[in-house]
Amino acid sequence: MPVVERNWLLGLLAVFSCMTLLMLSLLNPTRELLHLGSLADLFFTPSHVLLAIWAGLGLILIISILARTCARPLAKPDSATPLVMPME
């Protein structure tokens, strides 16, 4: 993986970690509030955006690796074989 993409992933990891820890320290949720789900849905949703970005980047990486390994050069047609069959 090129250096620029690796730096982006590490930067997103740092943002995700800091944002999650900051939200946990600011909200200081108790077990009762977490079981209600209202705080978790409202305040922890932005962290899921980063997880979606990572999932998309992972799919792109997997597809690009598969495309490189599975790509084969197309066979060139012979000069004697016509591309269009003549009509009778």
C-alpha positions as CSV (number, residue, x, y, z in Angstrom):
1,M,0.0,0.0,0.0
2,P,1.4,3.4,-0.9
3,V,2.6,5.8,1.8
4,V,-0.2,8.3,1.3
5,E,-3.0,5.8,1.7
6,R,-1.3,4.3,4.8
7,N,-1.0,7.7,6.3
8,W,-4.7,8.3,5.7
9,L,-5.7,5.0,7.4
10,L,-3.4,5.8,10.4
11,G,-4.9,9.3,10.6
12,L,-8.5,7.9,10.6
13,L,-7.5,5.4,13.3
14,A,-6.2,8.3,15.4
15,V,-9.4,10.3,14.9
16,F,-11.6,7.3,15.7
17,S,-9.7,6.5,18.9
18,C,-9.6,10.1,20.1
19,M,-13.3,10.7,19.2
20,T,-14.4,7.5,21.0
21,L,-12.4,8.2,24.1
22,L,-13.5,11.9,24.1
23,M,-17.2,10.9,23.9
24,L,-16.8,8.3,26.6
25,S,-15.1,10.8,28.9
26,L,-17.5,13.6,28.2
27,L,-20.7,11.6,28.5
28,N,-19.6,9.2,31.2
29,P,-22.5,7.0,30.5
30,T,-23.8,4.6,33.2
31,R,-25.1,1.2,32.4
32,E,-28.7,2.3,32.7
33,L,-28.3,5.0,30.1
34,L,-26.4,2.7,27.7
35,H,-29.2,0.2,27.9
36,L,-31.8,2.8,26.9
37,G,-29.9,3.2,23.6
38,S,-30.8,6.9,23.1
39,L,-27.4,8.2,24.1
40,A,-25.5,5.5,22.1
41,D,-27.6,6.2,19.0
42,L,-27.3,9.9,19.2
43,F,-23.7,10.5,20.2
44,F,-21.8,7.5,19.1
45,T,-23.1,7.4,15.5
46,P,-20.3,9.6,14.0
47,S,-17.8,6.9,15.0
48,H,-19.7,4.5,12.7
49,V,-19.0,6.8,9.8
50,L,-15.3,6.0,10.1
51,L,-16.0,2.3,10.4
52,A,-18.0,2.6,7.1
53,I,-15.1,4.4,5.4
54,W,-12.7,1.6,6.6
55,A,-15.0,-1.0,5.3
56,G,-15.2,0.7,1.9
57,L,-11.4,1.1,1.7
58,G,-11.0,-2.5,2.6
59,L,-13.3,-3.6,-0.2
60,I,-11.4,-1.4,-2.6
61,L,-8.1,-2.9,-1.5
62,I,-9.4,-6.4,-1.9
63,I,-10.9,-5.8,-5.3
64,S,-7.7,-4.1,-6.5
65,I,-5.6,-7.0,-5.3
66,L,-7.9,-9.5,-7.0
67,A,-7.9,-7.5,-10.2
68,R,-4.1,-7.5,-10.3
69,T,-3.8,-11.2,-9.7
70,C,-6.6,-12.3,-12.0
71,A,-6.0,-10.0,-14.9
72,R,-4.9,-11.8,-18.0
73,P,-4.0,-10.3,-21.4
74,L,-6.6,-10.7,-24.0
75,A,-5.8,-13.0,-26.9
76,K,-5.3,-11.1,-30.2
77,P,-7.3,-12.3,-33.1
78,D,-5.5,-13.9,-36.0
79,S,-5.3,-11.8,-39.2
80,A,-6.9,-14.7,-41.1
81,T,-9.9,-14.8,-38.9
82,P,-12.4,-12.1,-39.9
83,L,-14.0,-10.1,-37.1
84,V,-17.3,-9.9,-39.0
85,M,-18.7,-12.9,-40.8
86,P,-19.9,-12.1,-44.3
87,M,-23.5,-12.5,-45.1
88,E,-24.6,-14.9,-47.8
